[in-house]
Amino acid sequence: MLGWKVSVAMETRAILCPVDFSSSSELALQFASQLAQQFGAALHLAYVEESP
């Protein structure tokens, strides 16, 4: 082993949060919103509905 260290800096520019209008989804949205504010990132929501 050479003992090298690698450091990677990541920039969070956008956060994608899936929603289904459940109570769990609401909590996830609140968390994603807080993260987006902390990182100065855009928050995108995704809702997908299955066709009958």
SULFEN-V945720 format. One record per residue. N is the residue number from 1. RES is the residue in one small letter. OMEGA is omega in whole degrees, -180 to 180 (* if undefined). Layout:
n/res/omega
N/RES/OMEGA
N/RES/OMEGA
This chain:
n/res/omega
1/m/-177
2/l/179
3/g/179
4/w/174
5/k/178
6/v/179
7/s/-179
8/v/176
9/a/180
10/m/176
11/e/178
12/t/-178
13/r/-179
14/a/178
15/i/179
16/l/-179
17/c/176
18/p/180
19/v/175
20/d/176
21/f/174
22/s/178
23/s/177
24/s/179
25/s/179
26/e/177
27/l/178
28/a/179
29/l/177
30/q/179
31/f/180
32/a/179
33/s/178
34/q/178
35/l/-180
36/a/178
37/q/-180
38/q/-177
39/f/-176
40/g/-175
41/a/174
42/a/178
43/l/179
44/h/178
45/l/178
46/a/175
47/y/-180
48/v/180
49/e/180
50/e/177
51/s/179
52/p/*
